[in-house]
Structure formats: structure tokens, C-alpha cells
């Protein structure tokens, strides 16, 4: 039997509040299989679980689901018992399941969250053709920018009863990619699909597609209009790490300035659409991500970098590593010590001096492990951005407590 792995991260209302000693029970078909608890960073160790062989996700087929599903029951003192149904496990892949617990509600005995099937396996509607609506002038922003958050409308645009969720941009991209493709595919294929997903999202942002039509959200979760977003969906480590690497990149075509509205379908030869299964075949043949994108969107497509939001307190300057000595290292050390207030598993850096010593490297590696980054002990752009994000979240929580 093939094996996959599961790491569960348990939080309170936000990522700034990891829950220690939460109990997680893994079950299938009503049978409890494994019970564990979270550490001081709100995280479990990797749990090994049976799943189906990787070969079932290697080609398009509808006889055997290419992943196994499990249910989780999460309990923690003073918080609502939560059940997550349909957590997805692929052969050889580490699944990351984030769970947010709410305060106890006397009217709710248990919060039940269901993860819907991957788009390649489930039955979802195809995207509808887009037409310009009379009387609506195109609106564009001054520049392409990666926002801190986007607002996802969990339904079709005119369904006023559907909830809206404020989601960090990177988390949204990870969620969509994990819902749209399989994490067992070649790295170049995953990168190509992620770049298409980022570009589609940034096009919606840049053109203010929904706000210009009177809606107060950024994008929808429905495949009829946008991309599949799965509320509380399972994220897969290979996808997560690639998104962390390339989230500021997008594609555009020729002399056009807007991010490409990069449409895609599971399997198609329709011009202007990327075939997800076709991109998998090209990845198997050794095509790079850019070569895959040009195969479908044309040779005038190139990859560009967007600016990031200015909502974070510090900007990245250069890679920091052991032996460096600078003001940036001093900021890094104090940032890690501050975040440690919420994540006590990160080692304390005694007497920050601006010198990147062995203790600083150990603290960085622990931070990278907690947030599923590559554990190099060096602070690259991806690690700095995540540090800044978590620092802001912890600061917001602290401010709300004392305000």
C-alpha cells in the first residue's frame, strides 16, 4: 500500500494564535485510526497514512480516485469541537491541513467542514465565455501589485447569500492550485499551472473586474466564472513551496500591460486555453514552465514580476545567512524573538547583535519548518515575506488584545 503524509496546523482565529495540545483524531469510515496532539507551535508531526498508488494521478482516468480521503476530529480546551471531512492524501506527498477553531458557541456542538473533491476528479461546470457588459467602462489599476489579502465570494457573482472570505493572497493561490491540479505532477507543470492561476487572479485585481460591476469582492470560488477555491481545503507541500518561490511572478502577452487572463481546462485543444493534462504530458517530456505556457498561450508570453503590497513593515534587501553582520540581521533577530511570543517553539536568540550566528540559523530553520518552507537556515525572499506576514498577524492580534 502506498503512503502519504499529513501535517495538521491548528490555530485560533488567526495564524497568530497557534493552539498547543489540541487533540487530533484521524478516522476513516467511522473508524478511528490515529490520535495525536499539537506541539507548542500548534503543529503535529507528520502522520503516515495509506493511500492509492501515484500512477492513478499520472494520467486522466475516472475509475479510481487518485488520492485517499480521511476525516479529522479536533478538540481543544475552550474551543468548538471541529470535524474536517475529506482531507486528501496523495502517494509520497505531505498534505498540510490548516484548521481554525472558533470560541465555543452554546448553539453549536460541533463545527463540520467538508473538503470538496479536486476539480480534476469532481464534476464541476466549465468556465463561461466572458463578454463586455454594455455601459461598463474598463477600469485598471496604475500597476500590477500583489495585495496582502483578496476577498473570495463563495458562490456565483449574483448570489447575495453566499459568504465572502478575506484570504491572504498567497494562501488563495496555494488553495486554488491544490484544488485544480495534482501535486504529484512534474515541477515544471506545477509551476506553469501556478503561473496561470496567479495571472488569472492578478487580471481580476488589475482590471477591478467585479468591483467595476458593483460587487464588493475580488473573485469568486465557482468554476463557471473563475477558479476553484476550496474553503479550508488541503494544501500540498510541493505546491506550497513552489507558490512561496514564484508568487510575485505572472505572465502577460506581447506589449499588453495587464496580466494575462490565463484560462485553462482539464483537457482541451481550444486556442488560448492551457490544457492541464496536456501540460502534465509536456512536463513529462522535459518542457520548462515557460515553454509549457508558450505552447498554449503563444510565443509572445513572458514572465514578469509584480510589486508587493506596502502593508508589511520591512522590505527584503538581500539573502541573509550565517556569518553575515548587518542591520537587516538585527531586524531579523528581533522579528523572530517577537514572533516567538506566539510560537514558543522557535528558539530564543539571546542578545540580538546583528551578527548571524548559529542560534539565529537554528531559529530560522525552526521558523521554516513550522511554515513549510525549505529548511535552509538562510533567509531568502520567501522566508522574509513569510516572517513579515506572521509579524504583522501577531502585531494585529496583540493590538486587538490591548486596544
Beta strands, then each sheet from edge to edge (+ up, - down):
strand 1: 2-11
strand 2: 23-28
strand 3: 31-37
strand 4: 47-51
strand 5: 68-75
strand 6: 81-89
strand 7: 94-100
strand 8: 110-114
strand 9: 145-146
strand 10: 149-153
strand 11: 164-168
strand 12: 219-220
strand 13: 235-236
strand 14: 249-253
strand 15: 264-265
strand 16: 274-275
strand 17: 301-305
strand 18: 307-308
sheet 1: 4+ 1- 7- 13+
sheet 2: 3+ 2- 5+ 6- 8-
sheet 3: 9+ 18+
sheet 4: 11+ 10- 12-
sheet 5: 14+ 17-
sheet 6: 15+ 16+
end
